[in-house]
Amino acid sequence: MTAAVPAVAVAAAETSAIAERRPGAVAALVRNPVAVICAAYLFLLVIALVCAPLLAPYSPNVEDLGHVLAGPSLRHWLGTDQLGRDVTSRLMYGGRSSLGDVLVATATFLIAGVPLGLLAGYQGGVVDRMISRAADLLFALPAIVILLMVVAVLPNNDLVAMITLGIIASPGLLRVIRGTTLAVRQELFVRAAQLSGLRTAAVLRRHVVPSLIGPIIVQGSLCCAGALIAESGLSFLGLLRPDTTGPTWGNMVSDAAGVLGQDTWLLVPTGGIIALTVMAFSLLGDAVRDATVGRSIGSVPLVRQLTTPAAASNVPQPSAGHDDLLAVDRLTVALGDVRLVTNVSLSVRAGEAVGIVGESGCGKTVTARAVLGLLPPGGSVASGSVRFDEQELTTLTEKQLNHIRGAGIALISQDAVSSLDPTYTVGSQICEVIRHHSSIPRRAAQERAVELLEMVSLPEPRGVLRLRPHQLSGGMAQRVGIAIALAAGPRLLIADEPTTALDATVQREVLELLADLRRRLDMALILVTHDWGVLAEVCERALVMYAGEIVEEASVQTLCLAPRHPYSAALLAANPQLAPPGHPLPTITGRVPPPSAWPAGCRFAPRCSRATAECTAQQIQLEGTADSAVRCLHPVLQPEPA
């Protein structure tokens, strides 16, 4: 209970620090005068067209030969045409046909482009290549020629012409949606949704599609504008419905052009309404895009500080006599022909905390994500075994893995804010995971969400449920991420750099929270980190990784007091807290080689001061006992016990 008190105090301070919140999309649109004007114009236009039989002063085809080509007057607000027909009435009735055609073309455009672009971008592989090649082929066809062929074969058929127009234009939308989906698919909040066990359809519907709303709105508005221009042009040429069946804006422009030498006014209302409507579609689409895209994204980066390593006695010990909850045996992960990690073996007992430490690029995160089957696109388990609770995970299907993710193994991502979907509230995202794994009523899920937020020491949990990710500080977002990870009651928690980008105070509170949760829930933990202080604070046993392989395994106390591998000793020596005052901080020369350039033999040899020719002549094996092993021919000698 004592560990929770400072966490509440810090979280309360973070809650009170949120002084400025971004306005919502609707509020942003209302503040945009261009958007308000365009929306009002389109709204009034639609009302006028829908209610044309009630609002139009005359029938569109009633002729008044006594008032031919008359200018605007109280009797005829916009004048009359060459047959004395009221221009205002004809614009109302003609707009019904023109905008109806635009609606058909835009609906076809969206139906053809959005699902296929979403499928290609999210699925990838063969599906992506097939859809992209078909889109490229259609994109290469001359659109105007195809459209003219259709209206020539099927004259005066507006429906077929507009459907053709929508299909011809859809490859552009497909490319935009595919590219956006490819980017969104890599976001942490999508990976977090996958980790919670959600099915692909649910991930797409709730977390990917909302991120596509901006591009869809913009492309849809541009399609409306383009379709109106195309429909008006075809009607002007007489290739769509003739004037005898009813007016359209296009054939009204054609009529005005025919009498341009007698009266120039008739072209003003007929052409002007097309121009105004096209501009309104385009400007409103841009305004909505600006108001919706990125409004939920925004966090202030926090300065990362080091924690002071804590005594090993403060760490809860695992229950004795338990079998391994997770057993990874000689795991090799490849990305195409390049191996990212090789022959990694580790085990975690129930209730135990195991750390994986090393520099960036050593394969720590890849190893952790391979356990959950969440590898980067193109990545796969080339060989090896991953057994969780006596069940082999590498042979499971995606559907079967969804039952393990969240309920059996959960993940806390490195970037807490990015792992939350910016389009939904905190409560919605927690309840989504709860209801997916337990199928309880919505109200019960909300109460469970409140309990989870209380468990992670967040004050005023009901208020936090209504917040969106951009309204959370770094510490609050990390606690929310932990609550989501605990929603389905996992037995193993994988924490990938959970305290990165948090200041020292919040970092310590998060570490104390993890330790407290382990005590209460008897939960095992894999902690991925490069911080020795964090390792000593939380874990009992640790593995040191370098260039895709484990170079040393031992208890945390042994690694901190007497590391045997030269890389482990160099990492520990580079800890700023151990550097003598007034002396330069020790560093490791060179950098971690990329997977495609791993050296032969010992991969640390090019950076090691103890390396000899023997180190690069053969592959070095990990030797030792289950409690202490090292991959080195010239290990650092351990001091004799007193």
Secondary structure, 3 states (H helix, E strand, C coil): CCCHHHHHHHHHHHHHCCCCCCCCHHHHHHCCHHHHHHHHHHHHHHHHHHCHHHHCCCCCCCCCHHHCCCCCCCCCCCCECCCCCEHHHHHHHHHHHHHHHHHHHHHHHHHHHHHHHHHHHHHCHHHHHHHHHHHHHHHHCCHHHHHHHHHHHCCCCHHHHHHHHHHHHHHHHHHHHHHHHHHHHCCHHHHHHHHCCCCHHHHHHHHHHHHHHHHHHHHHHHHHHHHHHHHHHHHHCCCCCCHHHCCCHHHHHHHHHHCCCCCCCCHHHHHHHHHHHHHHHHHHHHHHHHHHCCCCCCCCCCCCCCCCCCCHHHCCCCCCCCCEEEEEEEEEEEECCEEEEEEEEEEEECCCEEEEECCCCCCHHHHHHHHHCCCCCCEEEEEEEEEECCEECCCCCHHHHHHHECCCEEEECCCCCCCCCCCCCHHHHHHHHHHHHHCCCHHHHHHHHHHHHHHCCCCCHHHHHCCCHHHCCHHHHHHHHHHHHHCCCCCEEEEECCCCCCCHHHHHHHHHHHHHHHHHHCCEEEEEECCHHHHHHHCCEEEEEECCEEEEEEEHHHHHHCCCCHHHHHHHHCCHHHCCCCCCCCCCCCCCCCHHHCCCCCCCHHHCCCCCHHHHCCCCCCEECCCCEECCCCCCCCCCCC
